Every structure is written in structure tokens, then in C-alpha cells.
């Protein structure tokens, strides 16, 4: 039996897309997050991405912005983004380095083709920002794999620690966790600098 290919298009949201994003937020986000999404939309609509299925129907959305694109009042009122902002104040990236907030990525879970397309588009944006991109903040629950046993973590390391299989440590919610360096995702192994 042939596999079905599910086509998803990801595009920047337009001013006319808010009602559809609001409906998706109401369907896929916790109730308390819907108003937060509206505040982010009002502050930084240019950061919203929309996934559409083969029929053009919106099926998922994401919000990916640099912190300076969002009004300070919105960041301070958001329990998640305010923690990210506080961390940036305590541990600012070096001059010339950039940071992204992936505040929302919402759609049918476990990972639907629409969410996968949005994550690939976010990764494309990350790659375009290299080497200036220093950090990407995202709610941990949004990056949990389909069976809740895995998560995606990406980062930049000094060359001395970048070999596949090298063990490094990350601090997650105050806990020191071991990580293992793996090949860069979404790039053919013929990648050259």
C-alpha cells in the first residue's frame, strides 16, 4: 500500500489570520494561554507562522521572535517569557549574538505533519541566523517527542566539545542533565564550510 504524502505549507501570518490563529489556540493551547497568545499577536504579529494543509486550511501555528520584537509589558506579563527575559538579564549573550523566543508551537499532537513543518521552518530560520544565533528559548512541553520520552535540544558548543558522542551537561529547571552531542539535524552529511 503506498504511503500518503501530506503536504503542509508554512507561511508568515497576515493581519487577516488572527481569527484562525485564535481558533487554533483555543483548540490546542491551555485556556490560560489563549489570552497570552492574543497579547503576543497584538505586540509582534510578524513573528507568527501558520501551517496550512493541502486544502489551505490552517492546521497549526507558531510564534518565533527575537525578544526586542515583543513589547516589554507583554514579556513581563507572560509567566514563561518573563523567566526567559530574567535569564537573559542574568546571563546575557555576548555582543553581536542573537536570541530567539519560540513562544508557541500549537497544533494536533502527537506531532502532526503541520507541527513538523513548523518545526522544520523554525530550524530553517535558526540556520539562517548562524553564526549569530546564540540561544533559542521554548517551553519544554512544546519540544517533547511524540511519546514524551524524548526532547529536542540544540545549541552551539566550542569546537573542542563538538565531536559526535561527546558528553556535555545542560541546566534544565535547576537540574544538571547529561546530553550527548549528535550530528546537526536537517543538513545533508555532505555539508561543507
C-alpha positions as CSV (number, residue, x, y, z in Angstrom):
1,X,0.0,0.0,0.0
2,X,1.6,3.4,-1.0
3,X,2.3,5.9,1.7
4,X,0.3,9.1,1.6
5,X,2.3,12.3,1.3
6,X,0.8,15.1,3.4
7,X,1.7,18.5,2.1
8,X,1.9,21.3,4.5
9,X,2.7,24.9,3.7
10,X,4.2,27.2,6.3
11,X,3.9,31.0,5.7
12,X,4.2,34.1,7.8
13,X,0.8,35.0,9.2
14,X,-1.0,38.1,7.9
15,X,-3.3,40.6,9.6
16,X,-6.3,38.6,8.4
17,X,-5.1,35.4,10.1
18,X,-5.8,36.2,13.7
19,X,-9.3,34.7,13.9
20,X,-7.9,31.4,12.6
21,X,-4.9,31.5,14.9
22,X,-7.2,32.3,17.8
23,X,-9.4,29.3,16.9
24,X,-6.3,27.0,16.8
25,X,-5.1,28.5,20.1
26,X,-8.5,27.7,21.7
27,X,-8.3,24.2,20.3
28,X,-4.7,23.3,21.1
29,X,-3.4,25.6,24.0
30,X,-4.4,25.5,27.6
31,X,-7.2,28.0,28.3
32,X,-4.9,30.4,30.2
33,X,-2.5,30.6,27.2
34,X,-5.1,31.8,24.6
35,X,-5.1,35.3,26.1
36,X,-1.3,35.3,26.2
37,X,-1.2,34.3,22.5
38,X,-3.5,37.2,21.8
39,X,-1.2,39.6,23.6
40,X,1.8,38.3,21.6
41,X,-0.2,38.7,18.4
42,X,-1.0,42.3,19.2
43,X,2.6,43.0,20.0
44,X,4.5,41.0,17.4
45,X,2.3,39.7,14.6
46,X,5.3,39.4,12.3
47,X,6.6,36.6,14.4
48,X,3.7,34.2,13.8
49,X,3.9,31.4,11.3
50,X,0.9,29.4,10.0
51,X,0.8,25.9,8.7
52,X,-1.9,25.1,6.1
53,X,-2.9,21.7,4.9
54,X,-3.4,20.6,1.2
55,X,-6.8,22.4,1.2
56,X,-5.3,25.6,2.5
57,X,-7.0,25.2,5.9
58,X,-4.9,26.5,8.9
59,X,-3.8,23.5,11.0
60,X,-1.1,24.8,13.3
61,X,0.8,28.0,14.3
62,X,4.0,29.1,15.9
63,X,5.4,32.3,17.2
64,X,9.1,32.8,16.8
65,X,10.6,36.2,17.5
66,X,13.7,38.0,18.8
67,X,13.0,39.4,22.3
68,X,13.2,43.0,21.2
69,X,10.3,42.5,18.8
70,X,7.9,42.0,21.7
71,X,6.7,44.8,23.9
72,X,8.2,44.7,27.4
73,X,4.8,44.8,29.0
74,X,3.9,41.6,27.1
75,X,7.1,39.8,28.2
76,X,6.7,40.8,31.8
77,X,3.0,39.7,31.9
78,X,3.8,36.3,30.4
79,X,4.9,33.8,33.1
80,X,7.1,31.9,30.7
81,X,8.7,34.7,28.7
82,X,9.3,36.7,31.9
83,X,11.6,33.9,33.1
84,X,13.4,33.8,29.8
85,X,13.9,37.6,29.9
86,X,15.1,37.3,33.5
87,X,17.6,34.7,32.4
88,X,18.8,36.9,29.6
89,X,19.4,39.7,32.1
90,X,21.4,37.4,34.4
91,X,23.3,35.7,31.6
92,X,23.3,38.0,28.5
93,X,24.7,36.6,25.3
94,X,28.0,38.1,24.0
95,X,27.8,41.3,21.9
96,X,26.7,40.6,18.4
97,X,24.9,37.3,19.4
98,X,21.2,36.9,18.9
99,X,18.4,35.1,20.8
100,X,15.0,33.7,19.7
101,X,11.9,33.0,21.7
102,X,9.8,30.2,20.3
103,X,6.8,31.1,22.5
104,X,4.1,29.0,20.8
105,X,4.0,26.0,18.5
106,X,0.5,24.6,18.6
107,X,-1.4,22.0,16.6
108,X,-2.6,18.5,16.9
109,X,-0.3,16.3,18.9
110,X,1.4,13.9,18.9
111,X,3.4,15.5,16.2
112,X,1.3,16.2,13.2
113,X,2.6,17.0,9.7
114,X,1.7,20.6,10.4
115,X,3.8,20.8,13.6
116,X,6.6,19.0,11.9
117,X,6.5,21.5,9.0
118,X,6.6,24.4,11.5
119,X,9.5,22.9,13.4
120,X,11.4,22.5,10.1
121,X,10.6,26.1,9.2
122,X,11.8,27.3,12.6
123,X,15.0,25.2,12.1
124,X,15.5,26.9,8.7
125,X,15.3,30.3,10.5
126,X,17.8,29.1,13.1
127,X,20.2,28.1,10.4
128,X,19.8,31.4,8.5
129,X,20.8,33.2,11.7
130,X,24.0,31.3,12.2
131,X,26.6,32.0,13.5
132,X,25.0,35.0,15.3
133,X,22.2,32.9,16.9
134,X,23.3,32.1,20.5
135,X,20.1,30.8,22.1
136,X,16.6,29.6,21.4
137,X,14.1,29.6,24.3
138,X,11.0,27.4,24.1
139,X,8.6,25.9,26.5
140,X,9.9,22.4,27.4
141,X,6.4,20.9,26.8
142,X,6.4,22.0,23.2
143,X,9.6,20.1,22.4
144,X,8.7,16.8,23.9
145,X,8.6,14.0,21.4
146,X,5.5,12.1,20.3
147,X,5.8,9.6,23.1
148,X,7.0,12.0,25.8
149,X,10.3,10.1,26.1
150,X,12.5,12.4,24.0
151,X,13.0,16.1,23.5
152,X,14.9,18.2,21.1
153,X,17.7,20.4,22.3
154,X,20.0,22.4,20.0
155,X,22.9,24.5,20.9
156,X,26.3,25.7,19.9
157,X,29.5,24.3,21.6
158,X,33.2,25.2,21.5
159,X,35.0,23.2,18.8
160,X,36.8,21.2,21.5
161,X,33.4,19.7,22.6
162,X,31.7,19.3,19.3
163,X,32.6,15.7,18.3
164,X,29.7,13.3,17.9
165,X,29.2,11.3,21.1
166,X,30.9,13.9,23.4
167,X,29.0,14.1,26.7
168,X,28.1,17.7,27.8
169,X,25.8,18.9,30.6
170,X,22.9,21.3,30.5
171,X,21.0,23.0,33.2
172,X,17.2,22.5,32.9
173,X,15.0,23.9,35.6
174,X,17.8,23.9,38.1
175,X,18.9,20.3,37.3
176,X,22.2,19.4,35.7
177,X,21.4,16.9,33.0
178,X,23.8,14.9,30.8
179,X,23.5,15.4,27.0
180,X,25.3,13.7,24.1
181,X,26.4,15.6,21.0
182,X,24.8,14.3,17.8
183,X,25.1,15.3,14.2
184,X,23.5,18.5,13.1
185,X,19.9,17.8,12.1
186,X,18.3,18.6,8.7
187,X,21.6,19.0,6.9
188,X,22.9,16.5,4.4
189,X,26.2,14.9,5.5
190,X,27.9,16.5,2.6
191,X,27.7,19.9,4.3
192,X,30.9,21.9,4.0
193,X,32.0,25.2,5.4
